């Protein structure tokens, strides 16, 4: 995360002691690309009324100064807003994109392994239909209570973790789900009734997959 620099570090001050009747006052180093405030004996004076700019090199007072008057310039850099020499590689833009979920095999704490590679909530009754998902292309109805979840983006290998669950107060206590045939492109989910040892359709099935995308 980048750290904002103290804005005071983005301004500089110069003081000039004037001679009698002096009007032209030079700013050392100029002030191109900057804003400038001008103070006469501690009081801020107004551009266009009390003075005019002399290009980017200084100012011209409307009235000649008295000997010993002090002009103070406060020069603010407008080319940045307090992030001088910021490490742009550490600036967070707030967007999480697929490219940032690196799939480098050399990273022991790969971000992809910390987020779901795929998940889906689907209706397993009658006409199988996806309610919502991430990285799921389609659900294939293989048979009664037997479903194939097809990924949009393949997994890097078959060593991923898949968890399944059913939802609904009317789901029988003897119902359980089984994950089968873990492939990089898909996996199968079977919905069983243990008291009959047969598969049965289930209304709400939720599946989450954690692993590295290819």
C-alpha positions as CSV (number, residue, x, y, z in Angstrom):
1,X,0.0,0.0,0.0
2,X,1.4,3.4,-0.9
3,X,1.9,6.0,1.8
4,X,0.8,9.6,1.2
5,X,3.6,12.1,1.7
6,X,3.2,15.1,4.0
7,X,1.8,17.8,1.6
8,X,4.1,20.3,3.3
9,X,6.9,18.5,1.6
10,X,5.4,19.5,-1.7
11,X,5.8,23.2,-1.1
12,X,8.8,25.5,-0.6
13,X,9.2,28.9,0.8
14,X,11.5,31.8,-0.2
15,X,12.0,35.2,1.4
16,X,13.4,38.3,-0.2
17,X,14.2,41.6,1.5
18,X,13.4,44.5,-0.8
19,X,15.0,47.8,-1.4
20,X,13.3,51.2,-1.7
21,X,11.0,51.4,-4.7
22,X,11.7,47.9,-5.8
23,X,8.9,46.3,-7.9
24,X,10.5,43.3,-9.7
25,X,11.1,40.3,-7.4
26,X,12.7,37.1,-8.7
27,X,11.8,33.6,-7.5
28,X,14.9,31.5,-7.3
29,X,14.4,28.5,-9.6
30,X,11.2,29.8,-11.0
31,X,7.8,28.2,-10.4
32,X,6.8,26.4,-13.7
33,X,4.1,23.8,-13.1
34,X,3.4,25.3,-9.6
35,X,1.1,27.6,-7.8
36,X,2.5,30.5,-5.9
37,X,1.2,32.5,-3.0
38,X,2.9,35.9,-2.2
39,X,3.0,37.6,1.2
40,X,4.2,41.1,1.9
41,X,5.4,41.6,5.5
42,X,3.3,38.6,6.5
43,X,0.1,39.6,4.8
44,X,-1.0,37.7,1.7
45,X,-1.3,40.0,-1.4
46,X,-3.5,39.4,-4.4
47,X,-2.4,38.6,-7.9
48,X,-3.8,41.0,-10.5
49,X,-4.3,43.6,-7.8
50,X,-1.2,43.9,-5.8
51,X,1.2,42.2,-8.2
52,X,1.4,40.5,-11.6
53,X,3.4,37.5,-12.6
54,X,6.6,38.0,-14.5
55,X,6.4,34.9,-16.6
56,X,7.5,32.0,-14.4
57,X,10.5,33.7,-13.0
58,X,9.0,36.2,-10.5
59,X,6.5,38.9,-9.9
60,X,6.1,42.7,-10.4
61,X,4.6,44.7,-7.5
62,X,1.9,47.2,-8.4
63,X,3.6,49.8,-6.1
64,X,7.2,50.2,-5.2
65,X,8.3,48.7,-1.9
66,X,9.7,50.4,1.1
67,X,13.3,49.6,2.1
68,X,13.3,46.5,4.3
69,X,10.0,45.1,3.2
70,X,9.9,41.4,3.1
71,X,8.3,39.3,0.4
72,X,7.7,35.7,1.1
73,X,6.9,33.2,-1.7
74,X,5.1,29.9,-0.9
75,X,5.5,27.7,-4.0
76,X,3.2,24.6,-4.2
77,X,4.0,21.8,-6.6
78,X,0.9,20.9,-8.6
79,X,2.5,18.0,-10.6
80,X,1.5,15.6,-7.8
81,X,-0.8,15.7,-4.8
82,X,1.4,14.5,-2.0
83,X,2.7,11.3,-3.6
84,X,6.2,12.5,-4.6
85,X,8.4,9.6,-5.5
86,X,5.6,7.1,-4.6
87,X,6.3,3.5,-5.4
88,X,3.6,3.0,-8.0
89,X,4.1,-0.7,-7.9
90,X,2.5,-0.6,-4.4
91,X,-0.4,1.5,-5.3
92,X,-3.7,-0.5,-5.0
93,X,-6.3,0.4,-7.7
94,X,-9.1,-1.4,-5.8
95,X,-9.8,-3.9,-8.6
96,X,-9.3,-7.6,-8.2
97,X,-8.8,-9.1,-11.7
98,X,-8.0,-12.6,-12.9
99,X,-4.5,-11.5,-13.9
100,X,-3.8,-10.6,-10.4
101,X,-4.6,-14.1,-9.2
102,X,-1.2,-15.3,-10.3
103,X,-0.9,-19.0,-11.4
104,X,2.9,-19.0,-10.9
105,X,4.0,-22.4,-9.8
106,X,6.8,-20.7,-7.8
107,X,4.5,-18.9,-5.4
108,X,4.0,-21.0,-2.2
109,X,1.1,-18.8,-1.1
110,X,-0.6,-18.6,-4.5
111,X,-3.6,-16.3,-4.3
112,X,-5.6,-18.7,-6.5
113,X,-5.4,-21.3,-3.8
114,X,-7.0,-18.9,-1.3
115,X,-10.1,-18.2,-3.4
116,X,-12.8,-20.3,-4.9
117,X,-11.8,-21.6,-8.3
118,X,-15.4,-22.4,-9.0
119,X,-18.8,-22.6,-7.3
120,X,-22.4,-23.1,-8.2
121,X,-25.9,-23.2,-6.7
122,X,-28.2,-25.3,-9.0
123,X,-31.6,-26.9,-9.1
124,X,-31.3,-30.7,-9.4
125,X,-35.0,-31.4,-9.7
126,X,-36.7,-32.0,-13.1
127,X,-35.0,-29.6,-15.5
128,X,-31.5,-29.0,-14.1
129,X,-30.8,-25.2,-14.0
130,X,-28.0,-23.0,-12.5
131,X,-29.2,-20.4,-10.1
132,X,-25.9,-18.6,-9.7
133,X,-22.2,-19.6,-10.2
134,X,-18.6,-18.7,-10.8
135,X,-16.5,-20.4,-13.5
136,X,-19.2,-23.0,-14.3
137,X,-20.1,-23.4,-18.0
138,X,-23.1,-25.8,-17.6
139,X,-24.6,-28.7,-15.5
140,X,-25.1,-32.0,-17.4
141,X,-28.0,-34.1,-16.1
142,X,-26.4,-37.6,-16.3
143,X,-29.3,-39.5,-14.7
144,X,-31.6,-39.3,-11.7
145,X,-29.6,-37.5,-8.9
146,X,-26.4,-37.6,-11.0
147,X,-24.9,-34.3,-12.3
148,X,-21.8,-33.2,-14.1
149,X,-20.4,-29.7,-13.4
150,X,-18.5,-28.4,-16.4
151,X,-16.0,-25.6,-15.7
152,X,-15.4,-22.5,-17.9
153,X,-11.7,-22.4,-17.1
154,X,-10.1,-25.7,-16.4
155,X,-8.3,-26.5,-13.1
156,X,-4.5,-26.9,-13.2
157,X,-4.7,-30.5,-11.9
158,X,-7.1,-33.0,-10.3
159,X,-5.8,-32.4,-6.7
160,X,-8.4,-29.7,-6.0
161,X,-10.8,-29.7,-3.1
162,X,-14.6,-30.0,-3.8
163,X,-17.2,-29.5,-1.1
164,X,-20.9,-30.1,-1.6
165,X,-24.1,-29.5,0.4
166,X,-27.9,-29.5,0.1
167,X,-30.2,-26.8,1.4
168,X,-33.9,-27.0,2.4
169,X,-35.8,-27.9,5.5
170,X,-37.6,-30.7,3.7
171,X,-34.4,-32.5,2.7
172,X,-34.4,-36.0,4.2
173,X,-31.9,-36.8,6.9
174,X,-30.8,-39.9,5.0
175,X,-29.8,-37.8,2.0
176,X,-26.1,-37.4,1.3
177,X,-24.0,-36.1,-1.6
178,X,-20.9,-37.7,-3.2
179,X,-18.2,-36.1,-5.3
180,X,-17.0,-38.4,-8.2
181,X,-14.6,-38.2,-11.1
182,X,-12.6,-35.1,-10.4
183,X,-11.3,-33.9,-13.7
184,X,-9.6,-30.7,-14.7
185,X,-12.6,-29.8,-16.9
186,X,-15.4,-31.1,-14.8
187,X,-16.5,-33.1,-11.7
188,X,-19.6,-35.3,-11.0
189,X,-21.9,-35.0,-8.0
190,X,-24.3,-37.8,-7.0
191,X,-27.2,-37.3,-4.7
192,X,-28.0,-40.5,-2.7
193,X,-30.8,-41.7,-0.5
194,X,-28.9,-44.0,1.9
195,X,-32.0,-46.0,3.0
196,X,-32.6,-47.2,-0.6
197,X,-29.0,-47.0,-1.9
198,X,-30.3,-45.2,-5.0
199,X,-29.7,-41.7,-6.4
200,X,-32.4,-39.1,-6.2
201,X,-32.9,-35.6,-7.5
202,X,-32.4,-32.8,-5.0
203,X,-33.8,-29.3,-5.3
204,X,-30.9,-27.2,-4.1
205,X,-27.3,-28.4,-4.4
206,X,-24.3,-26.2,-3.7
207,X,-20.8,-27.0,-4.8
208,X,-17.5,-25.1,-4.0
209,X,-14.1,-25.9,-5.6
210,X,-10.8,-24.7,-4.3
211,X,-7.7,-25.2,-6.3
212,X,-5.4,-23.6,-8.9
213,X,-6.8,-22.6,-12.3
214,X,-4.8,-23.6,-15.4
